[in-house]
Amino acid sequence: MTHINGQQKRKLKSIAHHIKPVVYIGKNGVSESLIAACDKSLFDHELIKVKFIGFKDEKKSFIEMLIARTGSLLISITGNVAVLFRRNEDPERQRIVI
């Protein structure tokens, strides 16, 4: 899935409202282990929140890097929290219906 429409984006935002961040970007920035953790979380959950504790001024470039490296879509950025989505390839593991 490379593109979603506005209605799908609104639905994903409403689902994301109730979840907690699973990936935190702190003093180490975006490292290979953080990208691997983000990739695993997207595989497990499909929809995740990424919270910026450090590097708040560079969050847009870090988010672009995460999106490119994980193959995910940016759903929203609210304050220092970004919501990312990636559909699971296995139909049995797909948790979110949009």
DOVEXKOL-286705 format. One record per atom (N, C-alpha, C): residue in one letter; atom name; x, y, z. Coordinates in pm, 1 decimal, always signed. Layout:
// DOVEXKOL-286705
REC, a, CA, X, Y, Z
...
This chain:
// DOVEXKOL-286705
REC, m, N, +86.1, -117.7, +0.0
REC, m, CA, +0.0, +0.0, +0.0
REC, m, C, +89.6, +122.6, +0.0
REC, t, N, +79.3, +200.4, -105.8
REC, t, CA, +165.6, +317.5, -116.5
REC, t, C, +90.4, +447.4, -96.8
REC, h, N, -41.9, +441.7, -95.7
REC, h, CA, -120.3, +563.6, -81.3
REC, h, C, -252.0, +531.3, -11.7
REC, i, N, -297.1, +623.7, +70.8
REC, i, CA, -428.4, +609.9, +133.8
REC, i, C, -505.3, +739.0, +110.7
REC, n, N, -636.4, +729.3, +107.8
REC, n, CA, -716.8, +850.1, +86.5
REC, n, C, -748.1, +917.7, +219.4
REC, g, N, -815.1, +1031.6, +213.1
REC, g, CA, -843.8, +1110.6, +332.7
REC, g, C, -930.1, +1038.2, +434.2
REC, q, N, -1028.6, +963.5, +386.1
REC, q, CA, -1116.7, +890.3, +477.7
REC, q, C, -1038.9, +781.9, +552.2
REC, q, N, -952.5, +710.7, +481.8
REC, q, CA, -870.6, +608.1, +545.7
REC, q, C, -775.1, +670.8, +646.8
REC, k, N, -718.9, +785.9, +612.7
REC, k, CA, -627.0, +855.5, +703.0
REC, k, C, -698.9, +897.9, +831.1
REC, r, N, -820.9, +949.7, +818.0
REC, r, CA, -898.3, +988.5, +936.4
REC, r, C, -927.1, +868.6, +1026.2
REC, k, N, -959.6, +754.5, +963.5
REC, k, CA, -987.0, +633.5, +1043.2
REC, k, C, -861.1, +589.6, +1118.0
REC, l, N, -746.1, +591.3, +1050.5
REC, l, CA, -621.2, +552.0, +1115.7
REC, l, C, -585.2, +648.7, +1228.4
REC, k, N, -610.2, +777.1, +1208.1
REC, k, CA, -584.2, +875.7, +1314.3
REC, k, C, -670.8, +848.0, +1436.6
REC, s, N, -797.5, +812.6, +1412.7
REC, s, CA, -886.4, +785.2, +1526.1
REC, s, C, -843.8, +658.8, +1600.5
REC, i, N, -795.1, +559.0, +1528.4
REC, i, CA, -744.6, +437.5, +1593.6
REC, i, C, -618.0, +470.3, +1671.7
REC, a, N, -530.6, +551.4, +1613.9
REC, a, CA, -402.7, +584.5, +1677.3
REC, a, C, -420.5, +669.5, +1802.3
REC, h, N, -531.0, +740.3, +1810.0
REC, h, CA, -554.1, +825.9, +1927.0
REC, h, C, -547.8, +746.8, +2057.4
REC, h, N, -586.7, +620.8, +2053.5
REC, h, CA, -597.0, +540.8, +2175.5
REC, h, C, -474.3, +454.0, +2203.8
REC, i, N, -373.1, +460.6, +2119.5
REC, i, CA, -254.4, +378.5, +2144.5
REC, i, C, -141.9, +463.3, +2201.7
REC, k, N, -50.9, +397.8, +2269.7
REC, k, CA, +64.5, +465.3, +2329.4
REC, k, C, +184.3, +452.8, +2235.5
REC, p, N, +278.5, +546.7, +2245.0
REC, p, CA, +399.7, +536.2, +2162.2
REC, p, C, +477.1, +408.6, +2194.8
REC, v, N, +527.6, +342.1, +2091.4
REC, v, CA, +605.8, +220.0, +2110.8
REC, v, C, +752.6, +240.9, +2076.9
REC, v, N, +783.6, +349.1, +2005.7
REC, v, CA, +921.4, +379.4, +1970.2
REC, v, C, +950.5, +521.3, +2018.9
REC, y, N, +1061.4, +535.5, +2091.3
REC, y, CA, +1102.2, +665.9, +2142.9
REC, y, C, +1236.8, +703.5, +2082.9
REC, i, N, +1246.0, +824.6, +2031.9
REC, i, CA, +1371.6, +873.5, +1976.7
REC, i, C, +1431.1, +968.8, +2078.9
REC, g, N, +1543.6, +926.6, +2137.0
REC, g, CA, +1607.6, +1003.6, +2242.8
REC, g, C, +1744.9, +1051.9, +2203.3
REC, k, N, +1838.7, +1041.5, +2295.7
REC, k, CA, +1970.6, +1100.5, +2277.0
REC, k, C, +2053.5, +1033.9, +2167.1
REC, n, N, +2022.4, +910.4, +2128.9
REC, n, CA, +2099.2, +841.7, +2025.0
REC, n, C, +2048.6, +871.1, +1884.7
REC, g, N, +1935.0, +937.0, +1872.6
REC, g, CA, +1880.5, +968.4, +1740.6
REC, g, C, +1829.5, +844.7, +1670.4
REC, v, N, +1834.9, +846.8, +1538.0
REC, v, CA, +1787.8, +733.5, +1457.9
REC, v, C, +1906.4, +643.5, +1427.4
REC, s, N, +1912.3, +532.0, +1496.4
REC, s, CA, +2020.1, +434.5, +1477.5
REC, s, C, +1963.0, +311.4, +1406.8
REC, e, N, +2052.5, +220.0, +1371.9
REC, e, CA, +2008.0, +96.1, +1307.3
REC, e, C, +1917.3, +15.2, +1399.5
REC, s, N, +1947.4, +14.5, +1528.7
REC, s, CA, +1863.5, -61.1, +1622.5
REC, s, C, +1725.4, +3.5, +1636.8
REC, l, N, +1717.4, +135.5, +1629.7
REC, l, CA, +1588.4, +202.8, +1637.5
REC, l, C, +1506.0, +173.0, +1512.2
REC, i, N, +1569.1, +171.9, +1396.0
REC, i, CA, +1498.6, +139.1, +1272.2
REC, i, C, +1449.4, -5.2, +1276.4
REC, a, N, +1530.7, -95.3, +1329.5
REC, a, CA, +1490.0, -235.5, +1342.5
REC, a, C, +1371.7, -248.4, +1438.7
REC, a, N, +1373.6, -173.9, +1548.7
REC, a, CA, +1263.1, -176.9, +1644.3
REC, a, C, +1135.3, -121.5, +1582.1
REC, c, N, +1149.8, -15.8, +1504.7
REC, c, CA, +1035.8, +44.2, +1435.9
REC, c, C, +978.7, -53.9, +1333.0
REC, d, N, +1066.6, -119.0, +1259.2
REC, d, CA, +1024.8, -217.0, +1158.9
REC, d, C, +950.2, -333.6, +1223.5
REC, k, N, +1001.1, -384.0, +1333.9
REC, k, CA, +936.1, -494.6, +1405.4
REC, k, C, +800.6, -451.9, +1460.9
REC, s, N, +794.2, -331.1, +1515.5
REC, s, CA, +667.4, -281.5, +1569.2
REC, s, C, +563.4, -265.3, +1459.4
REC, l, N, +606.1, -217.4, +1342.6
REC, l, CA, +513.8, -205.9, +1229.8
REC, l, C, +467.3, -343.9, +1183.4
REC, f, N, +555.7, -441.9, +1185.8
REC, f, CA, +517.8, -578.3, +1148.6
REC, f, C, +414.9, -634.2, +1246.9
REC, d, N, +436.8, -608.5, +1375.6
REC, d, CA, +348.5, -662.3, +1478.9
REC, d, C, +214.7, -588.9, +1487.5
REC, h, N, +218.1, -455.5, +1475.3
REC, h, CA, +99.2, -374.7, +1504.5
REC, h, C, +38.8, -302.9, +1384.3
REC, e, N, +113.9, -281.9, +1280.2
REC, e, CA, +74.1, -208.3, +1159.4
REC, e, C, +64.5, -57.4, +1181.2
REC, l, N, +14.9, -12.9, +1293.0
REC, l, CA, -1.7, +129.2, +1322.8
REC, l, C, +72.1, +159.3, +1452.7
REC, i, N, +168.8, +250.0, +1447.3
REC, i, CA, +247.9, +279.5, +1567.9
REC, i, C, +264.3, +430.4, +1583.9
REC, k, N, +296.8, +467.2, +1707.9
REC, k, CA, +333.7, +605.0, +1738.3
REC, k, C, +483.0, +609.0, +1769.1
REC, v, N, +547.4, +713.0, +1719.4
REC, v, CA, +689.1, +737.0, +1744.6
REC, v, C, +698.7, +870.0, +1817.4
REC, k, N, +756.4, +869.0, +1937.0
REC, k, CA, +765.3, +990.9, +2017.5
REC, k, C, +907.9, +1042.4, +2019.2
REC, f, N, +921.7, +1173.0, +1999.0
REC, f, CA, +1052.0, +1238.6, +2002.2
REC, f, C, +1075.8, +1297.1, +2140.6
REC, i, N, +1177.8, +1243.2, +2209.7
REC, i, CA, +1218.9, +1296.8, +2338.5
REC, i, C, +1335.4, +1393.3, +2316.1
REC, g, N, +1423.8, +1356.0, +2224.0
REC, g, CA, +1534.5, +1441.0, +2182.9
REC, g, C, +1522.0, +1470.3, +2034.5
REC, f, N, +1609.1, +1554.9, +1984.4
REC, f, CA, +1613.5, +1589.2, +1841.6
REC, f, C, +1479.8, +1642.5, +1789.7
REC, k, N, +1411.0, +1720.7, +1869.9
REC, k, CA, +1280.2, +1771.7, +1830.4
REC, k, C, +1288.6, +1865.8, +1711.0
REC, d, N, +1401.2, +1934.9, +1696.5
REC, d, CA, +1417.9, +2026.9, +1583.6
REC, d, C, +1440.3, +1952.0, +1453.0
REC, e, N, +1485.3, +1829.2, +1460.6
REC, e, CA, +1516.7, +1750.5, +1341.2
REC, e, C, +1414.1, +1640.5, +1314.0
REC, k, N, +1298.8, +1649.4, +1376.0
REC, k, CA, +1202.0, +1539.8, +1366.1
REC, k, C, +1153.6, +1515.4, +1223.6
REC, k, N, +1135.7, +1619.9, +1143.9
REC, k, CA, +1086.5, +1598.5, +1006.2
REC, k, C, +1185.0, +1516.7, +924.5
REC, s, N, +1313.9, +1545.4, +935.5
REC, s, CA, +1412.9, +1467.5, +859.4
REC, s, C, +1424.0, +1325.4, +913.5
REC, f, N, +1413.0, +1309.2, +1046.0
REC, f, CA, +1417.5, +1175.5, +1104.1
REC, f, C, +1295.2, +1093.2, +1062.7
REC, i, N, +1178.6, +1156.7, +1057.4
REC, i, CA, +1057.5, +1086.4, +1016.2
REC, i, C, +1068.7, +1043.2, +870.7
REC, e, N, +1119.7, +1131.9, +785.4
REC, e, CA, +1139.6, +1095.9, +644.5
REC, e, C, +1234.0, +977.0, +631.6
REC, m, N, +1339.0, +974.5, +713.4
REC, m, CA, +1433.2, +863.1, +711.8
REC, m, C, +1364.2, +733.8, +756.8
REC, l, N, +1285.1, +740.9, +863.3
REC, l, CA, +1213.2, +622.9, +912.2
REC, l, C, +1115.4, +570.6, +807.3
REC, i, N, +1043.7, +660.6, +743.2
REC, i, CA, +947.2, +620.3, +641.0
REC, i, C, +1018.5, +550.2, +525.5
REC, a, N, +1129.3, +607.3, +481.5
REC, a, CA, +1203.6, +548.0, +369.7
REC, a, C, +1262.4, +412.6, +405.8
REC, r, N, +1315.2, +399.9, +526.3
REC, r, CA, +1382.6, +275.4, +565.4
REC, r, C, +1285.3, +164.1, +602.2
REC, t, N, +1163.5, +199.0, +650.1
REC, t, CA, +1068.2, +95.8, +691.7
REC, t, C, +958.9, +71.2, +588.7
REC, g, N, +948.1, +155.9, +488.1
REC, g, CA, +842.7, +139.4, +388.0
REC, g, C, +704.2, +170.2, +441.7
REC, s, N, +696.8, +260.9, +537.3
REC, s, CA, +569.6, +294.4, +599.8
REC, s, C, +514.3, +425.7, +543.8
REC, l, N, +394.5, +458.9, +587.2
REC, l, CA, +329.7, +583.7, +548.9
REC, l, C, +314.2, +671.7, +671.4
REC, l, N, +333.8, +801.9, +653.8
REC, l, CA, +310.8, +896.6, +762.1
REC, l, C, +162.7, +930.3, +765.6
REC, i, N, +100.5, +908.5, +880.0
REC, i, CA, -41.1, +938.2, +896.2
REC, i, C, -58.4, +1078.3, +953.7
REC, s, N, +18.5, +1110.6, +1057.7
REC, s, CA, +8.8, +1244.1, +1116.0
REC, s, C, +129.1, +1273.7, +1203.4
REC, i, N, +149.3, +1402.2, +1226.4
REC, i, CA, +246.7, +1450.0, +1324.3
REC, i, C, +170.9, +1546.3, +1413.8
REC, t, N, +166.0, +1515.5, +1541.5
REC, t, CA, +101.8, +1602.4, +1638.6
REC, t, C, +203.0, +1630.3, +1749.2
REC, g, N, +248.2, +1752.7, +1756.6
REC, g, CA, +350.0, +1787.5, +1854.9
REC, g, C, +477.4, +1710.9, +1827.2
REC, n, N, +519.5, +1630.5, +1921.2
REC, n, CA, +641.0, +1551.2, +1907.7
REC, n, C, +611.4, +1403.0, +1888.6
REC, v, N, +493.2, +1372.2, +1836.7
REC, v, CA, +452.5, +1233.7, +1814.2
REC, v, C, +411.2, +1216.6, +1667.5
REC, a, N, +470.3, +1116.9, +1603.7
REC, a, CA, +435.1, +1084.1, +1465.0
REC, a, C, +363.8, +950.0, +1464.0
REC, v, N, +266.4, +936.2, +1375.7
REC, v, CA, +193.3, +811.8, +1359.9
REC, v, C, +230.9, +752.3, +1224.6
REC, l, N, +278.5, +627.2, +1225.9
REC, l, CA, +320.1, +558.1, +1104.7
REC, l, C, +233.2, +434.8, +1083.1
REC, f, N, +211.3, +401.0, +955.8
REC, f, CA, +128.8, +285.7, +921.1
REC, f, C, +196.6, +207.1, +809.6
REC, r, N, +194.4, +75.6, +823.4
REC, r, CA, +239.2, -12.8, +716.3
REC, r, C, +154.4, -139.2, +721.0
REC, r, N, +84.5, -165.3, +611.4
REC, r, CA, -1.2, -283.1, +600.9
REC, r, C, +85.2, -408.3, +603.5
REC, n, N, +45.4, -507.1, +681.7
REC, n, CA, +116.9, -633.8, +688.1
REC, n, C, +89.7, -712.1, +560.5
REC, e, N, +193.1, -771.5, +504.5
REC, e, CA, +179.9, -846.9, +379.1
REC, e, C, +96.3, -974.1, +395.8
REC, d, N, +103.5, -1036.1, +511.8
REC, d, CA, +31.2, -1159.6, +539.4
REC, d, C, -114.4, -1125.8, +575.5
REC, p, N, -211.4, -1168.2, +496.3
REC, p, CA, -351.6, -1135.2, +525.2
REC, p, C, -400.5, -1184.5, +662.4
REC, e, N, -342.7, -1291.8, +712.6
REC, e, CA, -382.7, -1343.5, +843.2
REC, e, C, -330.7, -1257.3, +958.2
REC, r, N, -223.8, -1180.8, +933.4
REC, r, CA, -166.4, -1096.0, +1036.9
REC, r, C, -216.6, -951.6, +1030.4
REC, q, N, -300.4, -921.1, +933.0
REC, q, CA, -351.9, -785.2, +920.6
REC, q, C, -450.7, -759.6, +1033.6
REC, r, N, -423.1, -656.8, +1111.9
REC, r, CA, -505.8, -625.2, +1228.0
REC, r, C, -603.3, -512.0, +1200.4
REC, i, N, -568.0, -423.1, +1110.5
REC, i, CA, -647.1, -302.2, +1087.9
REC, i, C, -714.6, -311.1, +951.8
REC, v, N, -845.4, -289.7, +953.3
REC, v, CA, -921.8, -289.2, +829.1
REC, v, C, -957.0, -144.9, +796.9
REC, i, N, -910.5, -99.3, +680.0
REC, i, CA, -943.4, +38.7, +639.4
REC, i, C, -1012.4, +38.8, +504.2
